[in-house]
């Protein structure tokens, strides 16, 4: 699984960082998503999937 973040779509809601702080963070200046681990292991799949599903801007997706 690879996380794809379309930062131009991100509105800085922060849901991803709240749900999976080991995978996502936010930029200090603009709140835009920062992916800390683009290929997290399968153990994090349920959490990452929840974060992707709850993104209000649909800025996150999973590939592979």
N, CA, C, O and CB atoms as a CASP TS submission, in Angstrom:
PFRMAT TS
TARGET T0000
AUTHOR 0000-0000-0000
METHOD Language model
MODEL 1
PARENT N/A
ATOM      1  N   UNK     1       0.836  -1.168   0.000  1.00  0.00           N
ATOM      2  CA  UNK     1       0.000   0.000   0.000  1.00  0.00           C
ATOM      3  C   UNK     1       0.885   1.237   0.000  1.00  0.00           C
ATOM      4  O   UNK     1       1.855   1.320   0.753  1.00  0.00           O
ATOM      5  CB  UNK     1      -0.953  -0.005   1.205  1.00  0.00           C
ATOM      6  N   UNK     2       0.545   2.185  -0.841  1.00  0.00           N
ATOM      7  CA  UNK     2       1.248   3.464  -0.896  1.00  0.00           C
ATOM      8  C   UNK     2       0.225   4.578  -0.752  1.00  0.00           C
ATOM      9  O   UNK     2      -0.832   4.551  -1.382  1.00  0.00           O
ATOM     10  CB  UNK     2       2.057   3.613  -2.223  1.00  0.00           C
ATOM     11  N   UNK     3       0.547   5.553   0.078  1.00  0.00           N
ATOM     12  CA  UNK     3      -0.339   6.686   0.297  1.00  0.00           C
ATOM     13  C   UNK     3      -0.015   7.773  -0.725  1.00  0.00           C
ATOM     14  O   UNK     3       1.143   8.140  -0.924  1.00  0.00           O
ATOM     15  CB  UNK     3      -0.205   7.228   1.749  1.00  0.00           C
ATOM     16  N   UNK     4      -1.064   8.274  -1.362  1.00  0.00           N
ATOM     17  CA  UNK     4      -0.932   9.380  -2.311  1.00  0.00           C
ATOM     18  C   UNK     4      -1.667  10.575  -1.706  1.00  0.00           C
ATOM     19  O   UNK     4      -2.855  10.495  -1.393  1.00  0.00           O
ATOM     20  CB  UNK     4      -1.510   9.002  -3.743  1.00  0.00           C
ATOM     21  N   UNK     5      -0.950  11.670  -1.549  1.00  0.00           N
ATOM     22  CA  UNK     5      -1.543  12.896  -1.002  1.00  0.00           C
ATOM     23  C   UNK     5      -1.529  13.979  -2.064  1.00  0.00           C
ATOM     24  O   UNK     5      -0.471  14.354  -2.570  1.00  0.00           O
ATOM     25  CB  UNK     5      -0.784  13.369   0.266  1.00  0.00           C
ATOM     26  N   UNK     6      -2.700  14.475  -2.394  1.00  0.00           N
ATOM     27  CA  UNK     6      -2.824  15.582  -3.335  1.00  0.00           C
ATOM     28  C   UNK     6      -2.910  16.863  -2.503  1.00  0.00           C
ATOM     29  O   UNK     6      -3.994  17.314  -2.131  1.00  0.00           O
ATOM     30  CB  UNK     6      -4.089  15.412  -4.282  1.00  0.00           C
ATOM     31  N   UNK     7      -1.746  17.431  -2.225  1.00  0.00           N
ATOM     32  CA  UNK     7      -1.686  18.570  -1.314  1.00  0.00           C
ATOM     33  C   UNK     7      -2.443  19.790  -1.826  1.00  0.00           C
ATOM     34  O   UNK     7      -2.863  20.636  -1.036  1.00  0.00           O
ATOM     35  CB  UNK     7      -0.255  18.942  -1.065  1.00  0.00           C
ATOM     36  N   UNK     8      -2.619  19.886  -3.125  1.00  0.00           N
ATOM     37  CA  UNK     8      -3.382  21.019  -3.664  1.00  0.00           C
ATOM     38  C   UNK     8      -4.867  20.929  -3.324  1.00  0.00           C
ATOM     39  O   UNK     8      -5.575  21.935  -3.379  1.00  0.00           O
ATOM     40  CB  UNK     8      -3.209  21.092  -5.174  1.00  0.00           C
ATOM     41  N   UNK     9      -5.345  19.738  -2.974  1.00  0.00           N
ATOM     42  CA  UNK     9      -6.744  19.557  -2.583  1.00  0.00           C
ATOM     43  C   UNK     9      -6.950  19.692  -1.075  1.00  0.00           C
ATOM     44  O   UNK     9      -8.065  19.953  -0.622  1.00  0.00           O
ATOM     45  CB  UNK     9      -7.236  18.197  -3.044  1.00  0.00           C
ATOM     46  N   UNK    10      -5.888  19.517  -0.300  1.00  0.00           N
ATOM     47  CA  UNK    10      -5.974  19.491   1.158  1.00  0.00           C
ATOM     48  C   UNK    10      -6.483  20.827   1.699  1.00  0.00           C
ATOM     49  O   UNK    10      -6.036  21.895   1.278  1.00  0.00           O
ATOM     50  CB  UNK    10      -4.603  19.160   1.769  1.00  0.00           C
ATOM     51  N   UNK    11      -7.432  20.745   2.646  1.00  0.00           N
ATOM     52  CA  UNK    11      -7.980  21.949   3.274  1.00  0.00           C
ATOM     53  C   UNK    11      -7.478  22.118   4.710  1.00  0.00           C
ATOM     54  O   UNK    11      -7.885  23.054   5.399  1.00  0.00           O
ATOM     55  CB  UNK    11      -9.509  21.900   3.261  1.00  0.00           C
ATOM     56  N   UNK    12      -6.608  21.232   5.160  1.00  0.00           N
ATOM     57  CA  UNK    12      -6.015  21.354   6.483  1.00  0.00           C
ATOM     58  C   UNK    12      -6.931  20.999   7.635  1.00  0.00           C
ATOM     59  O   UNK    12      -6.749  21.503   8.744  1.00  0.00           O
ATOM     60  CB  UNK    12      -5.539  22.720   6.669  1.00  0.00           C
ATOM     61  N   UNK    13      -7.914  20.142   7.399  1.00  0.00           N
ATOM     62  CA  UNK    13      -8.836  19.757   8.458  1.00  0.00           C
ATOM     63  C   UNK    13      -8.149  18.958   9.568  1.00  0.00           C
ATOM     64  O   UNK    13      -8.566  19.026  10.725  1.00  0.00           O
ATOM     65  CB  UNK    13      -9.974  18.949   7.876  1.00  0.00           C
ATOM     66  N   UNK    14      -7.117  18.215   9.231  1.00  0.00           N
ATOM     67  CA  UNK    14      -6.336  17.503  10.237  1.00  0.00           C
ATOM     68  C   UNK    14      -6.876  16.173  10.694  1.00  0.00           C
ATOM     69  O   UNK    14      -6.328  15.580  11.623  1.00  0.00           O
ATOM     70  CB  UNK    14      -6.190  18.343  11.391  1.00  0.00           C
ATOM     71  N   UNK    15      -7.934  15.681  10.076  1.00  0.00           N
ATOM     72  CA  UNK    15      -8.493  14.395  10.479  1.00  0.00           C
ATOM     73  C   UNK    15      -7.473  13.269  10.358  1.00  0.00           C
ATOM     74  O   UNK    15      -7.402  12.392  11.218  1.00  0.00           O
ATOM     75  CB  UNK    15      -9.717  14.073   9.643  1.00  0.00           C
ATOM     76  N   UNK    16      -6.690  13.298   9.292  1.00  0.00           N
ATOM     77  CA  UNK    16      -5.696  12.248   9.069  1.00  0.00           C
ATOM     78  C   UNK    16      -4.657  12.219  10.186  1.00  0.00           C
ATOM     79  O   UNK    16      -4.296  11.149  10.675  1.00  0.00           O
ATOM     80  CB  UNK    16      -5.005  12.448   7.719  1.00  0.00           C
ATOM     81  N   UNK    17      -4.178  13.393  10.588  1.00  0.00           N
ATOM     82  CA  UNK    17      -3.165  13.484  11.637  1.00  0.00           C
ATOM     83  C   UNK    17      -3.723  13.068  12.993  1.00  0.00           C
ATOM     84  O   UNK    17      -2.992  12.532  13.826  1.00  0.00           O
ATOM     85  CB  UNK    17      -2.614  14.902  11.717  1.00  0.00           C
ATOM     86  N   UNK    18      -5.001  13.307  13.219  1.00  0.00           N
ATOM     87  CA  UNK    18      -5.626  12.883  14.468  1.00  0.00           C
ATOM     88  C   UNK    18      -5.815  11.368  14.519  1.00  0.00           C
ATOM     89  O   UNK    18      -5.630  10.748  15.566  1.00  0.00           O
ATOM     90  CB  UNK    18      -6.967  13.580  14.645  1.00  0.00           C
ATOM     91  N   UNK    19      -6.182  10.783  13.393  1.00  0.00           N
ATOM     92  CA  UNK    19      -6.465   9.351  13.331  1.00  0.00           C
ATOM     93  C   UNK    19      -5.190   8.525  13.278  1.00  0.00           C
ATOM     94  O   UNK    19      -5.098   7.486  13.932  1.00  0.00           O
ATOM     95  CB  UNK    19      -7.329   9.039  12.124  1.00  0.00           C
ATOM     96  N   UNK    20      -4.207   8.975  12.508  1.00  0.00           N
ATOM     97  CA  UNK    20      -2.973   8.197  12.308  1.00  0.00           C
ATOM     98  C   UNK    20      -1.744   9.108  12.419  1.00  0.00           C
ATOM     99  O   UNK    20      -1.091   9.390  11.414  1.00  0.00           O
ATOM    100  CB  UNK    20      -2.992   7.486  10.922  1.00  0.00           C
ATOM    101  N   UNK    21      -1.428   9.567  13.632  1.00  0.00           N
ATOM    102  CA  UNK    21      -0.312  10.498  13.797  1.00  0.00           C
ATOM    103  C   UNK    21       1.054   9.898  13.473  1.00  0.00           C
ATOM    104  O   UNK    21       2.020  10.631  13.263  1.00  0.00           O
ATOM    105  CB  UNK    21      -0.299  11.009  15.197  1.00  0.00           C
ATOM    106  N   UNK    22       1.134   8.585  13.431  1.00  0.00           N
ATOM    107  CA  UNK    22       2.395   7.948  13.068  1.00  0.00           C
ATOM    108  C   UNK    22       2.625   7.954  11.560  1.00  0.00           C
ATOM    109  O   UNK    22       3.721   7.648  11.092  1.00  0.00           O
ATOM    110  CB  UNK    22       2.425   6.524  13.586  1.00  0.00           C
ATOM    111  N   UNK    23       1.590   8.303  10.807  1.00  0.00           N
ATOM    112  CA  UNK    23       1.666   8.311   9.344  1.00  0.00           C
ATOM    113  C   UNK    23       1.495   9.722   8.772  1.00  0.00           C
ATOM    114  O   UNK    23       2.121  10.062   7.768  1.00  0.00           O
ATOM    115  CB  UNK    23       0.601   7.381   8.758  1.00  0.00           C
ATOM    116  N   UNK    24       0.661  10.537   9.399  1.00  0.00           N
ATOM    117  CA  UNK    24       0.341  11.867   8.872  1.00  0.00           C
ATOM    118  C   UNK    24       0.675  12.967   9.873  1.00  0.00           C
ATOM    119  O   UNK    24       0.620  12.767  11.086  1.00  0.00           O
ATOM    120  CB  UNK    24      -1.135  11.944   8.496  1.00  0.00           C
ATOM    121  N   UNK    25       1.019  14.118   9.338  1.00  0.00           N
ATOM    122  CA  UNK    25       1.220  15.317  10.135  1.00  0.00           C
ATOM    123  C   UNK    25       0.676  16.479   9.308  1.00  0.00           C
ATOM    124  O   UNK    25       0.180  16.286   8.199  1.00  0.00           O
ATOM    125  CB  UNK    25       2.745  15.527  10.518  1.00  0.00           C
ATOM    126  N   UNK    26       0.775  17.679   9.859  1.00  0.00           N
ATOM    127  CA  UNK    26       0.328  18.872   9.142  1.00  0.00           C
ATOM    128  C   UNK    26       1.444  19.903   9.129  1.00  0.00           C
ATOM    129  O   UNK    26       2.208  20.021  10.087  1.00  0.00           O
ATOM    130  CB  UNK    26      -0.951  19.463   9.786  1.00  0.00           C
ATOM    131  N   UNK    27       1.529  20.645   8.037  1.00  0.00           N
ATOM    132  CA  UNK    27       2.503  21.717   7.941  1.00  0.00           C
ATOM    133  C   UNK    27       2.224  22.791   8.980  1.00  0.00           C
ATOM    134  O   UNK    27       1.068  23.141   9.215  1.00  0.00           O
ATOM    135  CB  UNK    27       2.497  22.320   6.541  1.00  0.00           C
ATOM    136  N   UNK    28       3.259  23.310   9.598  1.00  0.00           N
ATOM    137  CA  UNK    28       3.092  24.304  10.653  1.00  0.00           C
ATOM    138  C   UNK    28       2.506  25.616  10.142  1.00  0.00           C
ATOM    139  O   UNK    28       1.737  26.267  10.848  1.00  0.00           O
ATOM    140  CB  UNK    28       4.416  24.570  11.317  1.00  0.00           C
ATOM    141  N   UNK    29       2.858  26.002   8.938  1.00  0.00           N
ATOM    142  CA  UNK    29       2.409  27.285   8.412  1.00  0.00           C
ATOM    143  C   UNK    29       1.009  27.259   7.825  1.00  0.00           C
ATOM    144  O   UNK    29       0.240  28.205   7.991  1.00  0.00           O
ATOM    145  CB  UNK    29       3.358  27.752   7.376  1.00  0.00           C
ATOM    146  N   UNK    30       0.678  26.158   7.129  1.00  0.00           N
ATOM    147  CA  UNK    30      -0.584  26.130   6.395  1.00  0.00           C
ATOM    148  C   UNK    30      -1.522  24.991   6.768  1.00  0.00           C
ATOM    149  O   UNK    30      -2.661  24.965   6.302  1.00  0.00           O
ATOM    150  CB  UNK    30      -0.301  26.056   4.954  1.00  0.00           C
ATOM    151  N   UNK    31      -1.076  24.046   7.595  1.00  0.00           N
ATOM    152  CA  UNK    31      -1.927  22.932   8.002  1.00  0.00           C
ATOM    153  C   UNK    31      -2.098  21.858   6.952  1.00  0.00           C
ATOM    154  O   UNK    31      -2.853  20.909   7.159  1.00  0.00           O
ATOM    155  CB  UNK    31      -3.255  23.440   8.380  1.00  0.00           C
ATOM    156  N   UNK    32      -1.414  21.986   5.829  1.00  0.00           N
ATOM    157  CA  UNK    32      -1.534  21.019   4.734  1.00  0.00           C
ATOM    158  C   UNK    32      -0.898  19.689   5.149  1.00  0.00           C
ATOM    159  O   UNK    32       0.110  19.657   5.854  1.00  0.00           O
ATOM    160  CB  UNK    32      -0.864  21.565   3.436  1.00  0.00           C
ATOM    161  N   UNK    33      -1.507  18.608   4.698  1.00  0.00           N
ATOM    162  CA  UNK    33      -1.058  17.264   5.061  1.00  0.00           C
ATOM    163  C   UNK    33       0.409  17.041   4.691  1.00  0.00           C
ATOM    164  O   UNK    33       0.885  17.464   3.638  1.00  0.00           O
ATOM    165  CB  UNK    33      -1.933  16.214   4.377  1.00  0.00           C
ATOM    166  N   UNK    34       1.101  16.360   5.600  1.00  0.00           N
ATOM    167  CA  UNK    34       2.459  15.893   5.379  1.00  0.00           C
ATOM    168  C   UNK    34       2.435  14.397   5.650  1.00  0.00           C
ATOM    169  O   UNK    34       2.066  13.970   6.744  1.00  0.00           O
ATOM    170  CB  UNK    34       3.510  16.648   6.297  1.00  0.00           C
ATOM    171  N   UNK    35       2.822  13.602   4.669  1.00  0.00           N
ATOM    172  CA  UNK    35       2.846  12.152   4.846  1.00  0.00           C
ATOM    173  C   UNK    35       4.214  11.774   5.400  1.00  0.00           C
ATOM    174  O   UNK    35       5.234  11.974   4.741  1.00  0.00           O
ATOM    175  CB  UNK    35       2.550  11.398   3.497  1.00  0.00           C
ATOM    176  N   UNK    36       4.232  11.232   6.603  1.00  0.00           N
ATOM    177  CA  UNK    36       5.481  10.864   7.270  1.00  0.00           C
ATOM    178  C   UNK    36       5.999   9.518   6.786  1.00  0.00           C
ATOM    179  O   UNK    36       7.204   9.264   6.796  1.00  0.00           O
ATOM    180  CB  UNK    36       5.283  10.828   8.779  1.00  0.00           C
ATOM    181  N   UNK    37       5.077   8.662   6.363  1.00  0.00           N
ATOM    182  CA  UNK    37       5.439   7.313   5.922  1.00  0.00           C
ATOM    183  C   UNK    37       4.557   6.968   4.732  1.00  0.00           C
ATOM    184  O   UNK    37       3.390   6.618   4.908  1.00  0.00           O
ATOM    185  CB  UNK    37       5.274   6.257   7.080  1.00  0.00           C
ATOM    186  N   UNK    38       5.103   7.061   3.524  1.00  0.00           N
ATOM    187  CA  UNK    38       4.285   6.848   2.322  1.00  0.00           C
ATOM    188  C   UNK    38       3.910   5.386   2.107  1.00  0.00           C
ATOM    189  O   UNK    38       2.967   5.091   1.373  1.00  0.00           O
ATOM    190  CB  UNK    38       5.022   7.356   1.106  1.00  0.00           C
ATOM    191  N   UNK    39       4.639   4.469   2.742  1.00  0.00           N
ATOM    192  CA  UNK    39       4.345   3.045   2.581  1.00  0.00           C
ATOM    193  C   UNK    39       4.298   2.341   3.936  1.00  0.00           C
ATOM    194  O   UNK    39       5.174   1.536   4.251  1.00  0.00           O
ATOM    195  CB  UNK    39       5.395   2.381   1.675  1.00  0.00           C
ATOM    196  N   UNK    40       3.270   2.647   4.740  1.00  0.00           N
ATOM    197  CA  UNK    40       3.168   2.001   6.051  1.00  0.00           C
ATOM    198  C   UNK    40       2.856   0.518   5.912  1.00  0.00           C
ATOM    199  O   UNK    40       2.294   0.084   4.907  1.00  0.00           O
ATOM    200  CB  UNK    40       2.093   2.683   6.900  1.00  0.00           C
ATOM    201  N   UNK    41       3.216  -0.236   6.902  1.00  0.00           N
ATOM    202  CA  UNK    41       2.990  -1.678   6.875  1.00  0.00           C
ATOM    203  C   UNK    41       1.526  -2.050   6.981  1.00  0.00           C
ATOM    204  O   UNK    41       0.668  -1.210   7.255  1.00  0.00           O
ATOM    205  CB  UNK    41       3.749  -2.334   7.985  1.00  0.00           C
ATOM    206  N   UNK    42       1.262  -3.310   6.759  1.00  0.00           N
ATOM    207  CA  UNK    42      -0.119  -3.806   6.753  1.00  0.00           C
ATOM    208  C   UNK    42      -0.801  -3.661   8.111  1.00  0.00           C
ATOM    209  O   UNK    42      -2.028  -3.604   8.178  1.00  0.00           O
ATOM    210  CB  UNK    42      -0.143  -5.262   6.331  1.00  0.00           C
ATOM    211  N   UNK    43      -0.036  -3.600   9.177  1.00  0.00           N
ATOM    212  CA  UNK    43      -0.626  -3.430  10.507  1.00  0.00           C
ATOM    213  C   UNK    43      -1.357  -2.093  10.625  1.00  0.00           C
ATOM    214  O   UNK    43      -2.303  -1.967  11.403  1.00  0.00           O
ATOM    215  CB  UNK    43       0.459  -3.531  11.586  1.00  0.00           C
ATOM    216  N   UNK    44      -0.926  -1.107   9.863  1.00  0.00           N
ATOM    217  CA  UNK    44      -1.552   0.219   9.912  1.00  0.00           C
ATOM    218  C   UNK    44      -2.659   0.393   8.886  1.00  0.00           C
ATOM    219  O   UNK    44      -3.300   1.442   8.844  1.00  0.00           O
ATOM    220  CB  UNK    44      -0.512   1.284   9.702  1.00  0.00           C
ATOM    221  N   UNK    45      -2.891  -0.610   8.064  1.00  0.00           N
ATOM    222  CA  UNK    45      -3.885  -0.494   6.991  1.00  0.00           C
ATOM    223  C   UNK    45      -5.265  -0.052   7.489  1.00  0.00           C
ATOM    224  O   UNK    45      -5.840   0.857   6.890  1.00  0.00           O
ATOM    225  CB  UNK    45      -4.014  -1.818   6.274  1.00  0.00           C
ATOM    226  N   UNK    46      -5.826  -0.640   8.548  1.00  0.00           N
ATOM    227  CA  UNK    46      -7.160  -0.190   8.982  1.00  0.00           C
ATOM    228  C   UNK    46      -7.187   1.280   9.391  1.00  0.00           C
ATOM    229  O   UNK    46      -8.137   1.994   9.069  1.00  0.00           O
ATOM    230  CB  UNK    46      -7.639  -1.040  10.144  1.00  0.00           C
ATOM    231  N   UNK    47      -6.172   1.731  10.085  1.00  0.00           N
ATOM    232  CA  UNK    47      -6.111   3.117  10.535  1.00  0.00           C
ATOM    233  C   UNK    47      -5.921   4.070   9.360  1.00  0.00           C
ATOM    234  O   UNK    47      -6.581   5.107   9.280  1.00  0.00           O
ATOM    235  CB  UNK    47      -4.979   3.297  11.545  1.00  0.00           C
ATOM    236  N   UNK    48      -5.020   3.714   8.455  1.00  0.00           N
ATOM    237  CA  UNK    48      -4.768   4.558   7.285  1.00  0.00           C
ATOM    238  C   UNK    48      -6.002   4.613   6.392  1.00  0.00           C
ATOM    239  O   UNK    48      -6.340   5.675   5.868  1.00  0.00           O
ATOM    240  CB  UNK    48      -3.557   4.036   6.490  1.00  0.00           C
ATOM    241  N   UNK    49      -6.665   3.499   6.216  1.00  0.00           N
ATOM    242  CA  UNK    49      -7.887   3.462   5.408  1.00  0.00           C
ATOM    243  C   UNK    49      -8.960   4.362   6.008  1.00  0.00           C
ATOM    244  O   UNK    49      -9.669   5.054   5.278  1.00  0.00           O
ATOM    245  CB  UNK    49      -8.412   2.022   5.289  1.00  0.00           C
ATOM    246  N   UNK    50      -9.083   4.356   7.329  1.00  0.00           N
ATOM    247  CA  UNK    50     -10.050   5.227   7.993  1.00  0.00           C
ATOM    248  C   UNK    50      -9.694   6.699   7.753  1.00  0.00           C
ATOM    249  O   UNK    50     -10.571   7.515   7.468  1.00  0.00           O
ATOM    250  CB  UNK    50     -10.100   4.923   9.510  1.00  0.00           C
ATOM    251  N   UNK    51      -8.417   7.028   7.868  1.00  0.00           N
ATOM    252  CA  UNK    51      -7.980   8.404   7.643  1.00  0.00           C
ATOM    253  C   UNK    51      -8.277   8.845   6.214  1.00  0.00           C
ATOM    254  O   UNK    51      -8.743   9.963   5.993  1.00  0.00           O
ATOM    255  CB  UNK    51      -6.483   8.544   7.937  1.00  0.00           C
ATOM    256  N   UNK    52      -8.012   7.981   5.252  1.00  0.00           N
ATOM    257  CA  UNK    52      -8.286   8.285   3.846  1.00  0.00           C
ATOM    258  C   UNK    52      -9.788   8.487   3.638  1.00  0.00           C
ATOM    259  O   UNK    52     -10.205   9.433   2.970  1.00  0.00           O
ATOM    260  CB  UNK    52      -7.758   7.150   2.925  1.00  0.00           C
ATOM    261  N   UNK    53     -10.594   7.601   4.210  1.00  0.00           N
ATOM    262  CA  UNK    53     -12.048   7.683   4.039  1.00  0.00           C
ATOM    263  C   UNK    53     -12.649   8.939   4.671  1.00  0.00           C
ATOM    264  O   UNK    53     -13.648   9.463   4.180  1.00  0.00           O
ATOM    265  CB  UNK    53     -12.706   6.456   4.635  1.00  0.00           C
ATOM    266  N   UNK    54     -12.040   9.424   5.763  1.00  0.00           N
ATOM    267  CA  UNK    54     -12.596  10.570   6.471  1.00  0.00           C
ATOM    268  C   UNK    54     -12.060  11.918   6.000  1.00  0.00           C
ATOM    269  O   UNK    54     -12.484  12.960   6.500  1.00  0.00           O
ATOM    270  CB  UNK    54     -12.331  10.425   7.924  1.00  0.00           C
ATOM    271  N   UNK    55     -11.143  11.909   5.054  1.00  0.00           N
ATOM    272  CA  UNK    55     -10.600  13.173   4.540  1.00  0.00           C
ATOM    273  C   UNK    55     -11.724  13.961   3.855  1.00  0.00           C
ATOM    274  O   UNK    55     -12.274  13.507   2.851  1.00  0.00           O
ATOM    275  CB  UNK    55      -9.416  12.912   3.542  1.00  0.00           C
ATOM    276  N   UNK    56     -12.065  15.135   4.390  1.00  0.00           N
ATOM    277  CA  UNK    56     -13.188  15.883   3.823  1.00  0.00           C
ATOM    278  C   UNK    56     -12.922  16.417   2.411  1.00  0.00           C
ATOM    279  O   UNK    56     -13.860  16.668   1.653  1.00  0.00           O
ATOM    280  CB  UNK    56     -13.530  17.031   4.730  1.00  0.00           C
ATOM    281  N   UNK    57     -11.656  16.589   2.064  1.00  0.00           N
ATOM    282  CA  UNK    57     -11.316  17.134   0.743  1.00  0.00           C
ATOM    283  C   UNK    57     -10.985  16.038  -0.264  1.00  0.00           C
ATOM    284  O   UNK    57     -10.730  16.323  -1.434  1.00  0.00           O
ATOM    285  CB  UNK    57     -10.139  18.092   0.859  1.00  0.00           C
ATOM    286  N   UNK    58     -10.990  14.784   0.189  1.00  0.00           N
ATOM    287  CA  UNK    58     -10.606  13.645  -0.671  1.00  0.00           C
ATOM    288  C   UNK    58      -9.192  13.853  -1.257  1.00  0.00           C
ATOM    289  O   UNK    58      -8.925  13.548  -2.419  1.00  0.00           O
ATOM    290  CB  UNK    58     -11.644  13.464  -1.828  1.00  0.00           C
ATOM    291  N   UNK    59      -8.315  14.376  -0.411  1.00  0.00           N
ATOM    292  CA  UNK    59      -6.942  14.653  -0.828  1.00  0.00           C
ATOM    293  C   UNK    59      -6.038  13.441  -0.673  1.00  0.00           C
ATOM    294  O   UNK    59      -4.905  13.446  -1.155  1.00  0.00           O
ATOM    295  CB  UNK    59      -6.381  15.809  -0.032  1.00  0.00           C
ATOM    296  N   UNK    60      -6.527  12.403  -0.007  1.00  0.00           N
ATOM    297  CA  UNK    60      -5.731  11.203   0.237  1.00  0.00           C
ATOM    298  C   UNK    60      -6.313  10.007  -0.490  1.00  0.00           C
ATOM    299  O   UNK    60      -7.530   9.870  -0.620  1.00  0.00           O
ATOM    300  CB  UNK    60      -5.641  10.915   1.730  1.00  0.00           C
ATOM    301  N   UNK    61      -5.423   9.140  -0.961  1.00  0.00           N
ATOM    302  CA  UNK    61      -5.859   7.886  -1.583  1.00  0.00           C
ATOM    303  C   UNK    61      -4.778   6.839  -1.359  1.00  0.00           C
ATOM    304  O   UNK    61      -3.653   7.149  -0.966  1.00  0.00           O
ATOM    305  CB  UNK    61      -6.149   8.075  -3.115  1.00  0.00           C
ATOM    306  N   UNK    62      -5.151   5.592  -1.619  1.00  0.00           N
ATOM    307  CA  UNK    62      -4.226   4.474  -1.503  1.00  0.00           C
ATOM    308  C   UNK    62      -3.996   3.868  -2.869  1.00  0.00           C
ATOM    309  O   UNK    62      -4.931   3.716  -3.656  1.00  0.00           O
ATOM    310  CB  UNK    62      -4.756   3.415  -0.521  1.00  0.00           C
ATOM    311  N   UNK    63      -2.762   3.524  -3.148  1.00  0.00           N
ATOM    312  CA  UNK    63      -2.405   2.870  -4.405  1.00  0.00           C
ATOM    313  C   UNK    63      -1.689   1.574  -4.075  1.00  0.00           C
ATOM    314  O   UNK    63      -0.959   1.477  -3.089  1.00  0.00           O
ATOM    315  CB  UNK    63      -1.515   3.792  -5.301  1.00  0.00           C
ATOM    316  N   UNK    64      -1.916   0.577  -4.926  1.00  0.00           N
ATOM    317  CA  UNK    64      -1.217  -0.700  -4.778  1.00  0.00           C
ATOM    318  C   UNK    64      -1.718  -1.464  -3.646  1.00  0.00           C
ATOM    319  O   UNK    64      -1.236  -2.565  -3.382  1.00  0.00           O
ATOM    320  CB  UNK    64       0.228  -0.509  -4.623  1.00  0.00           C
TER
END
